[in-house]
Amino acid sequence: MPDVVTTPGSALRVAGLFAGIGGLELGFRSIGARTELLCEFWSPAQAVLRANFPSVPLHEDVRTLEGLPDVDVVTAGFPCTDLSQAGRTAGIDGKSSGLIKHLFDLLADCNPRWVVIENVRNMLALDRGKAMAYLVSELEALGYRWAYRVVDSRFTGVPQRRQRVLMVAAKDDDPSDALLAAEAGEPDPSRYTQDAFGFYWTEGNTGLGWAEDAIPTLKGGSSMGISSAPAIWVPEAQTGSAIVTPHITDGEVLQGFAPGWTSAATGRVGHRWKLVGNAVTVGVSEWLAHQLIAPQTYERSSDIDCAGASRWPLAAWGYKGRRWASSASMWPMHAPYRHLLDTIDLTQAHPLSLRATRGFRTRLEASRLRYNPAFMDALKLHEKHMNGLAAVA
């Protein structure tokens, strides 16, 4: 990340809607910004916010929030439940994701300099991009210019392949300068090692969630309807330790939080994985905070008018009913990369259970997915090992 500054970042005031565990707000706090209000509905997330933002007023329901304080930035990482491939895909009109409408009601009575919205990449495609069209139309109706960009959290150096839509809107500033000007391009694949691979054991029918020297996207749910850690294959490890799931504190670190950030959320560990999976990667919001206080100049001469296009590109900007596709990649910068095995603590990792291994292996064998044969061999050895432990027990 760029060097932390105290001014003008320290003058920024932030209100966080759909705050989750504070990923967006924590990134802004790292540059000295002051959070004036947090709003979050789920009680485990509220507990985390109260523990980590003890002096910040916390409102419990965006539906009953009557107004926003005088702030410079309003953040809204609104629920992805109805937009995610792992969720219900009910769309922007769904019960959870549809709550974003309250953001626009609140913006009608206040005038922040910046609005920041974050959600899953799938909303660009679901229902032919209906969600994005809704966001754009509501922002433009309020007089905002907008820009968005799909970013991969790995650009911040964390070993998590996480692609999210980051959207910025403003009335007096150009969001493109803040969001689209920084460009590093795709990284050299040689920076990734071959000593660990992440996958999601809850998949196996239509996908693996496969990631080289990284974990796949941490998520708040799955196609199996459960929140859980991903799994990691360490090819050189001994049988029994080669297929593992990371500890929840590793999950926090993989999202840029300090270990134990969600410890205030008591109860099932699955709740903590859901909190982490729904969060915004802290490094992403920290990068954005720096961009908002020191925008660059975006070169747009090669951008393409796409106002009539049927698909939303990976990056775009627009205003007053017009929009242009940008060639901005998912990599605005290349922070020093932390390899997966240098990030997680294998001494705290747990072997993937017999039931989980068997279920994943069965689904994978029945699918038409392509995978490394050595990976299947490792799964079978691990299953045999865990079956032996179960027999002894």
C-alpha positions in Angstrom: 0.0 0.0 0.0 1.1 3.6 -0.4 2.5 5.4 2.6 -0.2 6.3 5.1 -1.0 10.0 5.3 -2.7 12.0 8.0 -3.9 14.8 5.7 -6.1 15.3 3.8 -7.2 11.7 4.6 -7.6 12.6 8.3 -10.3 15.1 7.3 -12.5 12.5 5.7 -15.7 11.6 7.5 -17.3 8.2 6.6 -20.7 6.6 7.1 -20.9 2.9 6.5 -24.1 1.2 5.5 -24.4 -2.6 5.3 -21.1 -2.4 7.3 -20.6 -6.1 7.9 -17.4 -6.4 9.9 -16.1 -3.0 8.7 -13.8 -3.9 5.8 -14.6 -0.8 3.9 -14.4 1.5 6.9 -11.2 -0.1 8.3 -9.4 0.7 5.0 -10.5 4.3 5.3 -9.5 4.4 9.0 -6.0 3.3 8.1 -5.4 6.6 6.3 -6.8 8.6 9.3 -10.4 9.0 8.1 -13.1 9.2 10.9 -16.1 6.9 10.9 -19.2 8.8 12.0 -21.9 6.1 11.7 -22.1 2.4 11.1 -25.3 0.5 10.1 -25.6 -3.3 10.2 -28.5 -5.7 10.7 -26.9 -9.1 11.6 -26.2 -9.5 15.3 -22.8 -11.3 15.0 -21.6 -8.6 12.7 -22.9 -6.0 15.2 -20.8 -7.6 17.9 -17.7 -7.4 15.8 -18.3 -3.7 15.0 -18.9 -2.8 18.6 -15.7 -4.5 19.6 -13.6 -2.9 16.9 -15.3 0.5 16.5 -16.4 1.0 20.1 -16.8 4.8 19.9 -18.8 4.8 16.6 -22.6 5.0 16.7 -24.2 1.8 15.4 -27.6 1.7 13.9 -29.2 -1.7 13.6 -31.4 -1.5 10.5 -31.0 0.5 7.3 -34.8 0.4 6.9 -35.3 2.5 10.0 -32.4 4.9 9.5 -33.9 8.3 9.2 -30.8 10.2 7.9 -27.1 10.3 7.5 -24.6 12.5 9.3 -22.7 15.2 7.4 -19.9 13.0 5.9 -17.6 13.0 2.9 -18.0 9.3 2.0 -20.9 6.9 2.2 -20.0 3.3 1.8 -22.4 0.5 1.0 -21.2 -3.1 0.6 -24.8 -4.2 0.3 -25.9 -7.8 0.7 -24.8 -10.1 -2.2 -27.2 -12.9 -1.2 -29.5 -12.5 -4.2 -26.7 -11.7 -6.6 -24.1 -14.2 -5.9 -23.6 -17.5 -7.8 -23.4 -19.2 -4.4 -26.6 -17.5 -3.2 -30.3 -17.4 -4.3 -29.7 -15.4 -7.5 -33.1 -13.7 -7.0 -31.6 -10.5 -8.3 -31.7 -6.9 -7.3 -35.3 -7.2 -6.3 -34.5 -9.9 -3.8 -35.3 -9.5 -0.1 -31.7 -9.0 0.9 -29.9 -7.3 -2.1 -33.0 -5.2 -2.7 -32.2 -3.3 0.6 -29.8 -1.1 -1.5 -32.9 1.0 -2.4 -32.6 2.6 1.1 -29.2 3.9 0.2 -30.7 6.1 -2.5 -33.5 7.2 -0.2 -30.9 8.4 2.3 -28.7 10.1 -0.4 -31.7 12.2 -1.5 -31.4 14.1 1.7 -27.6 14.4 2.0 -24.7 15.4 -0.1 -21.5 13.4 0.4 -18.6 14.0 -1.8 -18.2 10.3 -2.7 -20.4 7.2 -2.7 -18.7 3.8 -2.6 -20.6 0.6 -3.5 -19.2 -2.9 -3.5 -20.7 -6.3 -4.6 -20.0 -9.5 -6.5 -18.9 -9.7 -10.1 -22.0 -11.8 -10.9 -24.2 -8.8 -10.7 -22.9 -7.6 -14.1 -24.3 -10.7 -15.7 -27.3 -11.8 -13.6 -30.6 -10.9 -15.3 -28.6 -9.3 -18.1 -27.0 -6.8 -15.7 -30.3 -5.6 -14.2 -28.7 -4.8 -10.8 -26.0 -2.6 -12.4 -28.6 -0.9 -14.5 -30.6 -0.2 -11.4 -27.6 1.3 -9.5 -26.7 3.5 -12.4 -30.2 4.8 -12.9 -30.7 5.6 -9.3 -27.3 7.4 -9.0 -27.9 9.4 -12.2 -31.4 10.4 -11.0 -29.7 12.0 -8.0 -27.2 13.8 -10.1 -24.2 11.5 -9.7 -21.5 10.6 -12.2 -20.2 7.1 -11.7 -17.5 4.6 -12.5 -17.0 1.0 -11.6 -14.3 -1.6 -12.0 -13.9 -5.3 -11.3 -10.8 -5.7 -9.1 -9.0 -8.9 -7.9 -8.0 -8.7 -4.2 -4.7 -10.2 -5.1 -3.6 -6.8 -6.4 -3.2 -5.9 -2.7 -0.8 -8.8 -2.1 -3.2 -11.2 -0.3 -3.3 -14.8 -1.7 -7.1 -14.8 -2.3 -8.5 -14.8 -5.8 -11.4 -12.5 -5.1 -13.1 -10.5 -7.9 -15.5 -7.8 -6.9 -17.2 -4.8 -8.5 -16.0 -1.6 -6.9 -18.2 1.4 -7.8 -17.6 5.1 -7.0 -20.0 8.0 -7.6 -19.6 11.7 -7.2 -21.4 14.9 -8.2 -18.5 17.4 -8.4 -15.5 15.0 -8.9 -14.7 12.6 -11.7 -15.0 9.0 -10.3 -13.0 7.7 -13.3 -9.9 9.6 -12.1 -10.2 7.9 -8.7 -11.1 4.4 -9.8 -9.8 3.8 -13.3 -6.6 5.8 -13.7 -4.3 3.5 -11.8 -3.3 0.5 -14.0 -0.7 -2.2 -13.5 -2.0 -4.9 -15.9 -2.1 -8.7 -15.4 0.8 -9.9 -13.2 3.5 -12.3 -14.4 2.2 -15.8 -13.6 5.7 -16.8 -12.5 5.1 -14.9 -9.2 2.8 -17.8 -8.1 4.4 -21.0 -6.6 3.3 -24.6 -7.1 3.5 -25.6 -3.5 -0.1 -25.0 -2.5 -3.5 -24.9 -4.2 -6.8 -23.7 -2.8 -10.2 -25.2 -3.7 -13.7 -25.3 -2.3 -14.7 -28.8 -1.0 -18.4 -27.7 -1.1 -18.2 -27.6 -4.9 -17.2 -30.4 -7.3 -20.2 -30.6 -9.6 -19.8 -27.6 -11.8 -16.6 -26.1 -10.5 -13.6 -26.5 -8.2 -13.0 -22.9 -7.1 -9.4 -23.8 -8.0 -6.6 -21.3 -7.2 -2.9 -21.5 -7.6 -0.8 -20.3 -4.6 -4.0 -18.7 -3.3 -7.4 -19.6 -1.9 -10.6 -19.2 -4.0 -13.0 -16.5 -3.1 -14.0 -16.6 0.6 -17.7 -16.6 0.6 -20.5 -16.2 3.1 -22.4 -19.2 1.7 -22.1 -22.0 -0.8 -24.2 -24.1 -3.2 -24.6 -26.5 -0.2 -26.1 -23.8 1.9 -23.3 -23.7 4.5 -20.6 -21.2 5.4 -17.1 -22.8 5.6 -13.5 -22.5 5.1 -12.0 -23.5 1.7 -9.6 -26.4 1.5 -5.9 -26.3 0.6 -3.9 -29.0 -1.1 -0.2 -29.0 -0.1 1.4 -31.6 -2.6 4.6 -32.0 -0.6 2.9 -32.6 2.8 2.5 -36.0 4.4 -0.8 -37.9 3.9 -3.2 -36.6 6.4 -1.7 -33.1 6.3 -1.9 -32.6 2.6 -5.6 -31.7 2.4 -6.5 -29.2 5.1 -8.8 -26.3 5.9 -7.3 -23.1 7.4 -8.1 -21.8 10.8 -10.6 -18.9 11.0 -7.8 -16.5 12.0 -6.1 -17.3 8.7 -9.4 -16.5 7.0 -9.3 -13.1 8.7 -5.8 -12.5 7.6 -6.6 -13.5 4.0 -9.1 -10.7 4.0 -6.7 -8.2 5.4 -7.9 -8.2 9.0 -5.9 -8.8 12.1 -6.1 -12.3 13.6 -9.1 -12.5 15.9 -10.9 -9.6 14.3 -14.2 -11.5 14.4 -13.7 -13.1 17.8 -16.5 -11.1 19.4 -18.9 -13.0 17.2 -19.6 -15.9 19.7 -21.3 -19.1 18.7 -20.7 -21.3 15.7 -17.4 -20.9 13.9 -19.5 -21.0 10.7 -20.8 -17.6 11.6 -17.3 -16.2 11.7 -16.5 -17.7 8.3 -19.7 -16.1 6.9 -18.7 -12.7 8.3 -15.2 -13.0 6.8 -16.6 -14.3 3.5 -19.1 -11.4 3.2 -16.5 -8.7 4.0 -14.6 -6.3 1.7 -10.8 -7.0 1.6 -9.3 -4.3 3.7 -6.4 -3.7 1.3 -8.9 -2.9 -1.5 -10.6 -0.3 0.6 -7.3 1.1 1.7 -6.2 1.5 -1.9 -9.5 3.2 -2.8 -9.2 5.6 0.2 -5.9 6.8 -1.1 -7.3 7.2 -4.6 -10.2 9.3 -3.3 -7.9 11.8 -1.5 -5.4 11.9 -4.4 -7.0 11.0 -7.7 -4.9 10.6 -10.8 -5.9 11.7 -14.3 -7.7 9.0 -16.3 -6.9 8.7 -19.9 -10.1 7.9 -21.7 -9.4 8.6 -25.3 -9.6 4.9 -26.3 -12.8 4.1 -24.3 -15.8 2.9 -26.2 -19.3 4.2 -26.1 -21.4 1.3 -24.9 -24.7 3.0 -24.0 -26.6 0.5 -26.1 -24.7 -2.6 -25.3 -26.5 -5.6 -24.0 -23.6 -6.6 -21.6 -21.8 -4.6 -18.9 -18.1 -4.6 -19.3 -15.6 -5.3 -16.5 -15.0 -1.6 -16.1 -17.0 1.5 -17.3 -18.0 5.0 -16.4 -20.8 7.3 -17.3 -23.4 10.0 -16.5 -26.7 11.3 -17.8 -27.7 8.1 -19.6 -24.4 7.6 -21.4 -21.7 5.1 -20.6 -18.3 4.1 -21.9 -16.4 0.8 -21.6 -13.0 1.1 -20.0 -10.0 -1.2 -20.7 -9.0 -0.9 -17.0 -7.9 -4.3 -15.8 -8.6 -6.0 -12.4 -5.0 -5.0 -11.4 -4.7 -1.3 -10.5 -1.4 -2.1 -8.8 0.9 -5.0 -7.8 1.6 -5.0 -4.1 4.3 -7.4 -2.9 2.7 -10.8 -3.0 2.4 -13.0 0.1 2.5 -16.7 -0.9 -0.3 -18.9 0.5 2.0 -21.0 2.6 3.7 -17.9 4.0 0.3 -16.5 5.0 -1.5 -19.4 6.7 -0.4 -21.3 9.8 -0.4 -24.9 8.9 0.0 -25.9 12.6 -3.5 -24.6 13.1 -5.0 -26.1 10.0 -7.4 -29.1 10.3 -7.4 -32.1 8.0 -10.5 -32.0 5.7 -13.0 -34.4 7.3 -13.7 -37.8 5.9 -17.3 -36.8 5.0 -16.3 -33.6 3.3 -13.5 -35.4 1.4 -15.7 -38.3 0.3 -18.5 -36.0 -0.8 -16.2 -33.7 -2.8 -14.3 -36.6 -4.4 -17.6 -38.3 -5.4 -19.0 -35.1 -7.0 -15.7 -34.4 -8.8 -15.5 -37.9 -10.3 -19.0 -37.7 -11.5 -18.5 -34.3 -13.1 -16.9 -33.5 -16.4 -14.5 -31.1 -14.9 -10.8 -31.2 -15.8 -8.4 -31.5 -13.0 -4.8 -32.6 -12.2 -4.8 -36.4 -11.8 -2.3 -36.0 -8.9 -4.9 -34.0 -7.1 -7.4 -36.9 -7.3 -4.8 -39.2 -6.1 -4.1 -37.0 -3.1 -7.9 -36.8 -2.4 -8.1 -40.6 -2.4 -5.1 -41.0 -0.1 -6.5 -38.5 2.3 -9.9 -40.2 2.3 -8.3 -43.5 3.0 -6.2 -42.0 5.8 -9.2 -40.3 7.4 -11.3 -43.5 7.0 -8.5 -45.4 8.9 -8.6 -42.9 11.7 -12.4 -43.2 11.9 -12.1 -47.0 12.1 -9.6 -46.8 15.0 -11.8 -44.3 16.8 
